[in-house]
Amino acid sequence: MASRDPFSEPFGTLFSENFTIAVGDGDDYSYGGSVEPLRDLVLSPATHALHYGSTCFEGLKAHRQPDGGVAIFRLDDHVARFRQSIAKLYLGVPDAELIRQMVIDAVASNVADCPDAPGSLYIRPTLIGTEPNIGAAATPSKSTLLYILNSPVGDYFAGGIRPLTLLIESSTPRTTPQFGMVKSGANYVMALGVTLDAKRDHVADQVLFATDGDITETGASNFFLVDDKTLITRNLDESFLHGVTRASLLTLANELGYAIEERSISVEELLAWSESGEVFLSGTAAVVAPVGSLIADGHKVQVGDGQPGPNTLKLREALTSIHAGTSDDTHGWMLPV
């Protein structure tokens, strides 16, 4: 890796020198069992993924531990979600153990790149359909390429832990409802234009999608309400991502004594909640990110006192202390490499 600081460079723009790669033919994948120097890929101009979107990815992290080693957070859960995305695209699904080993091999070869907390080594498993066929709009790619990329990262949102501003979008959906749980690039690009408009016109950090008044998530993060007693988040369906960080926070919040509610959240409830409650986002990249203000129908509404709330910070600390190995991992979430 070039000697650049992941805390001063944009998230996801630095890359480790090694990666792992496997070639797929249907459900059969050929992996040599060793890392390779990171290199550019050679693809046919007719590659299926370039024309018909037959590509998906996963995102997880490895964290520096007190003993100087690194550990991967909830690897098996991310592998399961990745395989689910692949199956939804009707591409050949690699064995879970193959993906798992390729991730471990890649991370082990790039351990030196993992920064200390609050930094981490971001892990990006990626699968693309490689069949050279521009007539296959209604046919999945038979051939695929699977690779594991590593990126040393700091904070996802520039400025570290700071109160974010969200624009509430009630008309344009984030993505196709029945496909929202798949980590496919097409799902993210659908939210791009709305997010760019929100940043330009309202200086918002992200867009909170609330199609027909039903809040789901932002373009890349799950969404929570919290106060001293209760943690509320949208119940799962196929319209948005089933976050591993989301699931982790629900577990930790329950152990900390919060009442957990997974249900629909209306815009009206959110605006009322913002008077005295807290709001935050969660995700692998964002971790736990506090929300300080909301923009609804052109009007800016402050959340609480506008600063990161004590319950948000409490939940963030409960999670990040497990990441960093400074509190007990009672759930077996961290895999040392």
Buried (B, 14 or more C-beta within 10 A) or exposed (E): BEEEEBBEBEBBEBBBBBBBBBBBEEEEBEBEEEBBEBEEEEBEEBBBBBBBBBBBBBBBBBBBBEEEBBBBBBBBBBBBBBBBBBEBBEBBBBEEEBBBBBBBBBBBBBBEBBBEBBBBBBBBBBBBBBBBBBEBEEEBBBBBBBBBBBBBBBBBBEEEBBBBBBBBBBEEBBBBBEBBBBBBBBBBEBBEEBBEBBBEEBEBBBBBBBBEBBBBBBBBBBBBBBBEEBBBBBEBEEBBBBBBBBBBBBBBBEEEEBEEEEEEBEBEBBBEBBEEBBBBBBBBBBBBBBBBBBBBEEEEBBBBEBBBBEBBBBBBBBBBBBBBBEEEBEEEBBBEB
